[in-house]
Amino acid sequence: MGVTLQNHDEEREQNREQEHEQPQTQTQTQTQTQDQAFDSDDAHVLEFDLAGNRYCVEIGYIAEIVNAAEITSIPNTPAHVEGVMDLRGETTKIVNLKTMFDLEDRSHGNRIIVFKRKRGADERIGWLADEVQQVHTLDPETVDTGVDSTGIAGIVRREDRFVVWIDPTDVWI
């Protein structure tokens, strides 16, 4: 039995060496990176609705969820920036994903998903959402990470619909 394990370990090491020798395309590397990040048992996402579609984002990025309040428009900002709001004494930039994703319904949602600050960043960002649903644990069998679209980490298959998994680090704001 010890010989079998040793042979198996040697074979596995040879396979690793061969994998490192072969050049990878950017898509292969990106898919592997997403898959590696996804392999964790802690892939929990918050699902939310925009214009009749369901989206999700990993909860590790989220600071809090608040009700939409008065938003102050800021002149000369990109169309997807609705403005800013005061959130407990902090100015928070509010982004309308419906505009970013070119969805027909551009109305304001009634909830805001507020994100944690990036290291060293002064700016807080919130996304408008029509409704915030609940947190789900992702099953690797239901996720397709092979989607080649900016800002999209993958597509989650549910019994009755697809859920678009957004990567907030890749969404241009």
ROSE-4610 file (N, C-alpha, C; in Angstrom, 1 decimal, always signed):
// ROSE-4610
residu = [M/M/M/G/G/G/V/V/V/T/T/T/L/L/L/Q/Q/Q/N/N/N/H/H/H/D/D/D/E/E/E/E/E/E/R/R/R/E/E/E/Q/Q/Q/N/N/N/R/R/R/E/E/E/Q/Q/Q/E/E/E/H/H/H/E/E/E/Q/Q/Q/P/P/P/Q/Q/Q/T/T/T/Q/Q/Q/T/T/T/Q/Q/Q/T/T/T/Q/Q/Q/T/T/T/Q/Q/Q/T/T/T/Q/Q/Q/D/D/D/Q/Q/Q/A/A/A/F/F/F/D/D/D/S/S/S/D/D/D/D/D/D/A/A/A/H/H/H/V/V/V/L/L/L/E/E/E/F/F/F/D/D/D/L/L/L/A/A/A/G/G/G/N/N/N/R/R/R/Y/Y/Y/C/C/C/V/V/V/E/E/E/I/I/I/G/G/G/Y/Y/Y/I/I/I/A/A/A/E/E/E/I/I/I/V/V/V/N/N/N/A/A/A/A/A/A/E/E/E/I/I/I/T/T/T/S/S/S/I/I/I/P/P/P/N/N/N/T/T/T/P/P/P/A/A/A/H/H/H/V/V/V/E/E/E/G/G/G/V/V/V/M/M/M/D/D/D/L/L/L/R/R/R/G/G/G/E/E/E/T/T/T/T/T/T/K/K/K/I/I/I/V/V/V/N/N/N/L/L/L/K/K/K/T/T/T/M/M/M/F/F/F/D/D/D/L/L/L/E/E/E/D/D/D/R/R/R/S/S/S/H/H/H/G/G/G/N/N/N/R/R/R/I/I/I/I/I/I/V/V/V/F/F/F/K/K/K/R/R/R/K/K/K/R/R/R/G/G/G/A/A/A/D/D/D/E/E/E/R/R/R/I/I/I/G/G/G/W/W/W/L/L/L/A/A/A/D/D/D/E/E/E/V/V/V/Q/Q/Q/Q/Q/Q/V/V/V/H/H/H/T/T/T/L/L/L/D/D/D/P/P/P/E/E/E/T/T/T/V/V/V/D/D/D/T/T/T/G/G/G/V/V/V/D/D/D/S/S/S/T/T/T/G/G/G/I/I/I/A/A/A/G/G/G/I/I/I/V/V/V/R/R/R/R/R/R/E/E/E/D/D/D/R/R/R/F/F/F/V/V/V/V/V/V/W/W/W/I/I/I/D/D/D/P/P/P/T/T/T/D/D/D/V/V/V/W/W/W/I/I/I]
num = [1/1/1/2/2/2/3/3/3/4/4/4/5/5/5/6/6/6/7/7/7/8/8/8/9/9/9/10/10/10/11/11/11/12/12/12/13/13/13/14/14/14/15/15/15/16/16/16/17/17/17/18/18/18/19/19/19/20/20/20/21/21/21/22/22/22/23/23/23/24/24/24/25/25/25/26/26/26/27/27/27/28/28/28/29/29/29/30/30/30/31/31/31/32/32/32/33/33/33/34/34/34/35/35/35/36/36/36/37/37/37/38/38/38/39/39/39/40/40/40/41/41/41/42/42/42/43/43/43/44/44/44/45/45/45/46/46/46/47/47/47/48/48/48/49/49/49/50/50/50/51/51/51/52/52/52/53/53/53/54/54/54/55/55/55/56/56/56/57/57/57/58/58/58/59/59/59/60/60/60/61/61/61/62/62/62/63/63/63/64/64/64/65/65/65/66/66/66/67/67/67/68/68/68/69/69/69/70/70/70/71/71/71/72/72/72/73/73/73/74/74/74/75/75/75/76/76/76/77/77/77/78/78/78/79/79/79/80/80/80/81/81/81/82/82/82/83/83/83/84/84/84/85/85/85/86/86/86/87/87/87/88/88/88/89/89/89/90/90/90/91/91/91/92/92/92/93/93/93/94/94/94/95/95/95/96/96/96/97/97/97/98/98/98/99/99/99/100/100/100/101/101/101/102/102/102/103/103/103/104/104/104/105/105/105/106/106/106/107/107/107/108/108/108/109/109/109/110/110/110/111/111/111/112/112/112/113/113/113/114/114/114/115/115/115/116/116/116/117/117/117/118/118/118/119/119/119/120/120/120/121/121/121/122/122/122/123/123/123/124/124/124/125/125/125/126/126/126/127/127/127/128/128/128/129/129/129/130/130/130/131/131/131/132/132/132/133/133/133/134/134/134/135/135/135/136/136/136/137/137/137/138/138/138/139/139/139/140/140/140/141/141/141/142/142/142/143/143/143/144/144/144/145/145/145/146/146/146/147/147/147/148/148/148/149/149/149/150/150/150/151/151/151/152/152/152/153/153/153/154/154/154/155/155/155/156/156/156/157/157/157/158/158/158/159/159/159/160/160/160/161/161/161/162/162/162/163/163/163/164/164/164/165/165/165/166/166/166/167/167/167/168/168/168/169/169/169/170/170/170/171/171/171/172/172/172/173/173/173]
x = [+0.8/+0.0/+0.9/+2.0/+2.9/+3.4/+3.7/+4.3/+3.2/+2.0/+0.9/+0.7/+0.7/+0.6/+1.8/+3.0/+4.2/+4.1/+3.7/+3.6/+2.5/+1.4/+0.4/+0.9/+1.7/+2.2/+3.2/+4.0/+5.0/+4.2/+3.2/+2.4/+1.7/+1.2/+0.6/+1.6/+2.8/+3.9/+4.3/+4.4/+4.7/+3.6/+2.3/+1.2/+1.3/+1.6/+1.8/+2.9/+4.0/+5.2/+4.7/+4.0/+3.6/+2.6/+1.7/+0.8/+1.5/+2.6/+3.4/+4.2/+4.5/+5.3/+4.4/+3.1/+2.2/+1.8/+1.9/+1.4/-0.1/-0.6/-2.1/-2.6/-3.8/-4.3/-4.9/-5.2/-5.8/-7.1/-7.9/-9.2/-9.1/-8.1/-7.9/-7.4/-6.5/-6.1/-7.2/-8.0/-9.1/-10.1/-10.5/-11.4/-10.9/-9.6/-9.0/-9.0/-8.7/-8.7/-10.1/-11.1/-12.4/-12.8/-12.5/-12.8/-12.1/-10.8/-10.1/-10.8/-11.1/-11.8/-13.1/-13.8/-15.1/-15.1/-14.0/-13.9/-14.1/-14.0/-14.1/-15.6/-15.7/-17.0/-17.8/-17.1/-17.7/-18.2/-18.6/-19.1/-20.5/-20.8/-22.1/-22.4/-23.5/-23.9/-25.2/-25.3/-26.6/-27.3/-28.5/-29.3/-30.1/-30.2/-31.1/-31.6/-32.7/-33.4/-33.2/-33.0/-32.9/-33.8/-34.7/-35.6/-36.1/-36.5/-37.1/-36.1/-34.8/-33.8/-33.1/-32.6/-31.9/-30.4/-29.8/-28.3/-27.8/-26.5/-26.0/-24.5/-24.1/-22.7/-22.3/-21.0/-20.4/-20.6/-21.1/-21.3/-20.1/-19.0/-17.7/-17.4/-18.0/-17.8/-18.7/-19.8/-20.9/-20.7/-20.9/-20.8/-22.2/-23.2/-24.6/-25.6/-26.9/-28.0/-28.9/-29.2/-30.0/-31.2/-32.2/-33.3/-32.8/-33.3/-32.9/-33.4/-32.6/-33.0/-32.8/-32.8/-32.6/-31.2/-31.2/-29.9/-29.7/-28.5/-28.2/-27.4/-28.0/-27.3/-26.0/-25.0/-23.8/-23.6/-23.4/-23.3/-22.0/-22.0/-20.8/-20.2/-21.1/-20.7/-21.2/-20.6/-21.1/-22.6/-23.3/-24.7/-25.1/-24.3/-24.7/-24.5/-23.9/-23.8/-25.0/-25.8/-27.1/-26.8/-25.7/-25.4/-24.8/-25.0/-24.5/-25.5/-25.3/-26.3/-25.4/-26.0/-25.4/-25.7/-24.7/-25.0/-24.2/-24.9/-24.3/-23.1/-23.3/-22.2/-21.1/-21.3/-20.3/-21.0/-20.3/-20.8/-20.6/-21.7/-21.6/-22.1/-21.3/-21.6/-22.6/-23.7/-24.8/-24.8/-24.7/-24.6/-25.8/-26.3/-27.5/-27.0/-27.0/-26.5/-27.4/-28.7/-29.5/-29.0/-28.4/-27.8/-26.5/-25.7/-24.4/-24.7/-25.7/-26.0/-26.9/-27.3/-28.1/-29.5/-30.1/-31.4/-32.5/-33.6/-34.6/-35.2/-35.5/-36.1/-35.0/-35.0/-33.9/-34.4/-35.5/-36.1/-35.1/-35.3/-34.5/-35.1/-34.2/-34.7/-35.0/-35.5/-35.8/-34.8/-33.8/-32.7/-31.4/-30.4/-29.0/-28.1/-27.3/-26.3/-25.0/-24.5/-23.3/-22.1/-21.1/-19.9/-18.8/-18.0/-16.8/-15.9/-15.1/-14.1/-13.0/-12.4/-11.1/-10.1/-9.0/-7.9/-7.4/-7.3/-6.7/-7.7/-8.9/-9.9/-10.7/-11.0/-11.8/-13.3/-13.6/-14.9/-15.7/-17.0/-17.9/-18.8/-19.2/-20.1/-21.3/-22.4/-23.6/-24.3/-24.9/-25.6/-27.1/-27.9/-29.3/-29.8/-30.8/-31.4/-32.9/-33.7/-35.2/-35.6/-35.1/-35.4/-34.1/-33.9/-32.8/-33.5/-33.0/-33.6/-33.0/-32.2/-31.5/-30.2/-29.4/-28.1/-28.2/-27.5/-27.5/-26.0/-25.9/-24.6/-24.5/-23.5/-23.4/-22.9/-23.6/-23.2/-22.4/-21.2/-20.3/-20.9/-21.8/-22.4/-23.4/-23.9/-24.9/-24.3/-22.9/-22.3/-21.5/-21.7/-20.9/-20.0/-18.7/-17.8/-17.1/-17.6/-17.0/-17.5/-18.3/-18.9/-17.8/-17.7/-16.7/-17.4/-17.6/-18.2/-17.7/-17.3/-16.8/-17.7/-17.2/-18.0/-18.8/-18.8/-19.7/-18.8/-18.9/-18.1/-18.7/-20.0/-20.6/-22.1/-22.7/-24.1/-24.5/-25.4/-25.9/-27.2/-27.3/-28.6/-29.4/-30.6/-31.6/-32.7/-33.6/-34.7/-35.5/-35.8/-36.8/-36.1/-34.8/-34.2/-32.7/-32.1/-30.7/-30.4/-29.3/-28.9/-27.5/-27.4/-26.1/-25.2/-24.1/-23.1/-22.2/-22.3/-21.5/-20.2/-19.1/-17.8/-17.6/-17.8/-17.8/-16.4/-15.4/-14.0/-13.8/-14.6/-14.5/-15.5/-16.4/-17.4/-16.9/-16.9/-16.3/-17.3/-16.8/-17.6/-17.0]
y = [-1.2/+0.0/+1.3/+1.2/+2.4/+2.7/+1.6/+1.8/+2.5/+2.0/+2.6/+4.1/+4.5/+5.9/+6.7/+6.1/+6.8/+7.0/+6.0/+6.1/+7.1/+7.1/+8.1/+9.5/+9.7/+11.0/+11.5/+10.5/+10.8/+11.2/+10.5/+10.8/+12.2/+12.5/+13.8/+14.9/+14.7/+15.7/+15.9/+14.8/+14.9/+15.7/+15.5/+16.2/+17.7/+18.0/+19.4/+20.1/+19.4/+19.9/+20.2/+19.2/+19.4/+20.5/+20.7/+21.8/+23.2/+23.3/+24.5/+24.8/+23.7/+23.9/+24.5/+24.2/+24.6/+26.0/+26.9/+28.3/+28.3/+29.2/+29.3/+30.6/+30.5/+31.8/+32.6/+33.8/+34.7/+34.1/+33.6/+33.1/+31.9/+31.0/+29.8/+30.2/+31.2/+31.7/+32.3/+33.1/+33.8/+32.8/+31.8/+30.8/+30.0/+29.6/+28.9/+29.7/+31.0/+31.9/+31.9/+32.1/+32.2/+30.9/+29.7/+28.4/+28.2/+28.6/+28.4/+29.2/+30.5/+31.3/+30.7/+30.1/+29.5/+28.2/+27.5/+26.2/+26.2/+27.4/+27.5/+27.2/+26.6/+26.3/+27.5/+28.6/+29.9/+30.8/+30.3/+31.2/+31.5/+32.6/+33.0/+34.3/+34.4/+35.5/+36.1/+37.4/+38.1/+38.3/+37.8/+38.0/+39.2/+39.9/+41.1/+41.2/+42.0/+42.2/+43.5/+43.5/+44.7/+44.5/+45.4/+45.3/+43.9/+43.2/+41.9/+40.8/+41.1/+40.0/+39.9/+38.7/+38.4/+38.4/+39.1/+39.2/+38.8/+38.6/+38.3/+38.8/+39.0/+39.5/+38.8/+38.5/+37.8/+38.7/+38.2/+39.0/+39.5/+39.0/+39.5/+40.9/+41.4/+42.8/+43.8/+43.3/+44.1/+44.6/+45.9/+46.5/+46.5/+46.9/+46.9/+47.1/+47.0/+47.2/+48.3/+49.3/+50.4/+50.7/+51.4/+51.9/+53.1/+53.2/+54.4/+55.6/+56.6/+57.9/+59.0/+60.2/+61.3/+61.3/+61.3/+61.3/+62.6/+63.2/+64.5/+64.3/+64.8/+64.6/+65.5/+64.9/+65.6/+65.9/+67.1/+67.5/+66.9/+66.6/+66.2/+64.8/+63.9/+62.6/+61.6/+60.4/+59.4/+59.2/+58.7/+58.5/+57.5/+56.5/+55.5/+56.0/+57.1/+57.7/+58.5/+58.1/+58.8/+60.0/+59.9/+61.1/+60.5/+61.3/+60.9/+61.0/+60.3/+60.4/+60.4/+60.9/+60.9/+59.7/+58.9/+57.6/+57.7/+58.0/+58.2/+59.1/+60.2/+61.2/+61.0/+60.0/+59.8/+60.0/+60.6/+60.7/+59.4/+58.9/+57.6/+57.8/+57.4/+57.5/+56.4/+56.8/+55.8/+55.6/+54.3/+53.8/+53.1/+53.4/+52.7/+51.6/+50.3/+49.3/+49.1/+49.5/+49.4/+50.2/+51.4/+52.2/+51.5/+51.0/+50.4/+49.2/+48.4/+47.2/+47.4/+48.7/+49.0/+48.3/+48.3/+47.7/+48.7/+48.3/+49.3/+50.1/+49.4/+50.1/+50.8/+52.1/+52.9/+53.5/+53.1/+53.7/+53.4/+54.2/+54.0/+52.8/+52.0/+51.0/+51.5/+50.7/+51.2/+50.7/+50.0/+49.5/+49.9/+50.0/+50.3/+49.3/+48.6/+47.7/+48.5/+48.7/+49.5/+48.6/+49.0/+48.1/+48.6/+47.6/+48.0/+48.8/+49.6/+50.4/+49.5/+49.8/+49.2/+49.7/+49.0/+49.5/+50.8/+51.7/+53.0/+53.9/+53.5/+54.3/+55.2/+56.4/+57.3/+57.1/+56.7/+56.7/+55.5/+55.7/+54.6/+54.5/+53.3/+53.1/+52.3/+52.7/+51.9/+51.6/+50.4/+50.1/+50.1/+50.8/+50.7/+49.4/+48.9/+47.6/+47.7/+47.1/+47.1/+46.4/+45.2/+44.5/+43.7/+43.5/+42.6/+41.3/+40.2/+38.9/+38.3/+37.3/+36.7/+36.2/+35.7/+35.1/+33.7/+33.2/+31.8/+31.3/+30.0/+29.4/+28.8/+29.1/+28.6/+27.2/+26.4/+25.0/+25.0/+24.6/+24.6/+24.0/+23.0/+22.3/+23.2/+24.3/+25.2/+26.5/+26.6/+27.8/+27.6/+28.5/+28.5/+29.7/+29.5/+30.7/+31.0/+30.3/+30.5/+31.6/+32.5/+33.7/+34.7/+35.2/+36.2/+37.5/+38.2/+39.5/+40.3/+41.5/+42.4/+42.5/+42.3/+42.4/+41.2/+40.2/+39.0/+37.9/+37.4/+36.3/+34.9/+34.9/+33.7/+33.7/+32.6/+32.5/+31.3/+31.6/+30.6/+30.1/+28.7/+28.1/+27.8/+28.3/+28.0/+27.2/+26.6/+25.8/+26.5/+27.8/+28.6/+29.7/+30.0/+31.1/+31.1/+32.0/+32.2/+33.4/+33.4/+34.5/+34.9/+36.2/+36.7/+37.1/+36.5/+36.7/+37.9/+39.0/+40.2/+40.2/+40.5/+40.7/+42.2/+42.7/+44.1/+44.7/+43.9/+44.4/+44.7/+44.1/+44.2/+45.1/+45.7/+46.6/+48.0/+48.6/+50.0/+50.9/+51.7/+52.7/+54.0]
z = [+0.0/+0.0/+0.0/+0.7/+0.7/-0.6/-1.4/-2.8/-3.7/-3.5/-4.3/-4.1/-2.8/-2.4/-2.9/-2.9/-3.3/-4.8/-5.6/-7.0/-7.4/-6.6/-6.9/-6.6/-5.6/-5.3/-6.3/-6.8/-7.9/-9.2/-9.5/-10.7/-10.6/-9.4/-9.2/-9.3/-8.8/-8.9/-10.4/-11.2/-12.6/-13.3/-13.0/-13.6/-13.3/-12.1/-11.7/-12.5/-12.7/-13.4/-14.9/-15.5/-16.9/-17.0/-16.0/-16.1/-16.1/-15.3/-15.2/-16.4/-17.2/-18.4/-19.6/-19.5/-20.6/-20.4/-21.5/-21.3/-21.3/-20.5/-20.4/-21.0/-21.6/-22.1/-20.9/-21.2/-20.1/-19.7/-20.6/-20.2/-19.3/-19.7/-18.8/-17.4/-17.4/-16.1/-15.3/-16.0/-15.3/-14.8/-15.6/-15.2/-14.0/-14.1/-13.0/-11.7/-11.8/-10.6/-10.0/-10.9/-10.4/-9.7/-10.4/-9.9/-8.5/-8.4/-7.2/-6.1/-6.4/-5.4/-5.0/-6.0/-5.7/-5.0/-5.1/-4.5/-2.9/-2.4/-0.9/-0.5/+0.7/+1.2/+1.7/+1.7/+2.2/+1.2/+0.0/-1.1/-0.8/-0.1/+0.3/-0.5/-1.1/-1.9/-1.5/-1.6/-1.4/-2.7/-2.8/-4.0/-4.0/-5.1/-5.2/-6.6/-6.7/-8.0/-8.6/-9.9/-10.7/-12.0/-12.2/-13.4/-13.8/-12.8/-13.0/-13.1/-13.0/-13.1/-11.7/-11.5/-10.2/-10.4/-9.4/-9.4/-8.0/-7.9/-6.6/-6.5/-5.3/-5.0/-3.7/-3.6/-2.4/-1.2/-0.1/+1.0/+1.7/+1.4/+2.0/+1.6/+0.5/+0.0/+0.6/+1.2/+1.7/+3.1/+3.3/+4.7/+5.3/+4.5/+5.1/+4.0/+4.3/+3.4/+4.1/+3.3/+3.9/+3.0/+3.5/+2.7/+1.9/+0.7/-0.1/+0.5/+0.6/+1.2/+0.1/+0.5/-0.4/-1.0/-2.4/-3.1/-3.7/-3.5/-4.1/-5.4/-6.5/-7.8/-7.8/-8.5/-8.7/-10.2/-10.6/-12.0/-12.6/-13.9/-14.6/-14.1/-13.7/-13.3/-14.4/-14.4/-15.4/-15.1/-16.2/-16.1/-15.1/-14.8/-13.8/-12.3/-12.1/-10.8/-10.5/-9.6/-9.3/-8.5/-7.7/-6.8/-5.5/-4.5/-3.2/-2.1/-1.0/+0.1/+1.4/+2.4/+3.7/+4.5/+4.8/+5.5/+6.8/+7.9/+9.2/+9.2/+8.6/+8.6/+7.5/+6.7/+5.6/+4.3/+3.3/+2.0/+1.2/+0.7/+0.0/-1.5/-2.4/-3.9/-4.2/-4.8/-5.2/-6.7/-7.0/-8.4/-8.8/-10.0/-10.5/-11.5/-11.1/-12.0/-13.2/-13.1/-14.3/-15.4/-15.1/-16.2/-16.6/-15.7/-16.1/-17.0/-16.7/-17.4/-18.6/-18.8/-19.9/-19.9/-18.7/-18.5/-18.8/-19.4/-19.8/-18.6/-17.5/-16.4/-15.6/-15.7/-15.0/-13.7/-13.2/-12.0/-10.8/-9.8/-8.6/-7.8/-7.2/-6.3/-4.9/-4.1/-2.7/-1.7/-2.1/-1.2/-1.8/-0.9/-1.3/-0.6/-1.4/-0.9/-0.8/+0.4/+0.7/+0.8/+0.1/+0.1/+1.1/+1.5/+2.4/+1.5/+2.2/+1.4/+1.0/-0.1/-0.5/+0.4/+0.6/+1.4/+0.9/+1.8/+1.4/+0.7/+0.4/-0.3/+0.7/+0.3/+1.1/+0.7/-0.5/-1.0/-0.6/-0.2/+0.0/-1.2/-1.6/-2.7/-2.4/-2.9/-2.7/-4.1/-4.2/-5.4/-5.1/-6.0/-5.9/-6.3/-5.6/-5.9/-5.7/-6.6/-6.4/-5.1/-4.9/-3.7/-3.4/-2.1/-1.6/-1.1/-1.6/-1.2/+0.0/-0.2/+1.0/+0.6/+1.6/+1.4/+1.1/+0.1/-0.3/-0.3/+0.0/-0.2/-1.6/-2.4/-3.7/-3.8/-4.6/-4.8/-6.1/-6.1/-7.3/-8.5/-8.3/-9.4/-10.2/-9.6/-10.2/-10.8/-10.7/-11.2/-12.4/-13.4/-14.6/-14.6/-14.4/-14.3/-15.7/-16.7/-18.0/-18.8/-18.1/-18.8/-19.1/-20.3/-20.7/-20.8/-19.7/-19.6/-18.5/-18.7/-17.7/-16.5/-15.3/-14.1/-13.7/-14.5/-14.2/-13.8/-12.6/-12.1/-12.5/-12.9/-13.3/-13.4/-13.8/-13.8/-12.9/-12.0/-11.1/-11.6/-11.7/-12.1/-10.9/-10.8/-9.8/-10.5/-9.7/-10.3/-11.3/-10.9/-11.7/-12.5/-12.4/-13.0/-13.0/-13.7/-13.6/-12.7/-12.0/-11.2/-11.7/-12.0/-12.5/-11.4/-11.3/-10.2/-10.5/-9.8/-10.1/-9.3/-10.0/-9.3/-9.1/-7.8/-7.6/-7.9/-7.8/-8.1/-9.6/-10.4/-11.8/-12.5/-11.7/-12.3/-12.2/-13.4/-13.5/-12.8/-11.9/-11.2/-11.4]
